[in-house]
């Protein structure tokens, strides 16, 4: 499952919250924290992250307990969390492929997902 940001075709341009414009991110999963917050777990295929919104790696919303609930380890590996509300506000498309029969490297690049 992937999600893409809108933009003018230049992924070097970043949004106010640090997402690359015109860029595809992998959707790794979702979580509901014990405080009721709904999060989407994302991955930047560039293996590093510049997202700086709510629930980003350095957000003051995290407590050690909440980080433990979702396994947030602080590594700059491209994986990050964002609220479901921010996901809806910042991604213009979502793609799901349920049947990968017959797909090969000419169709998709898979990096340790």
Buried (B, 14 or more C-beta within 10 A) or exposed (E): EBBBBEBEEEBEBBBEBEBBBBBBBBBBEEBEBEEEBEBBBBBBBEEEBBBBBBBBBEBEBBEEEBBEBBEBEEEEEBBBBBBBEBBEEBBEEEEEEEEEEEEEEEEEEEEEE
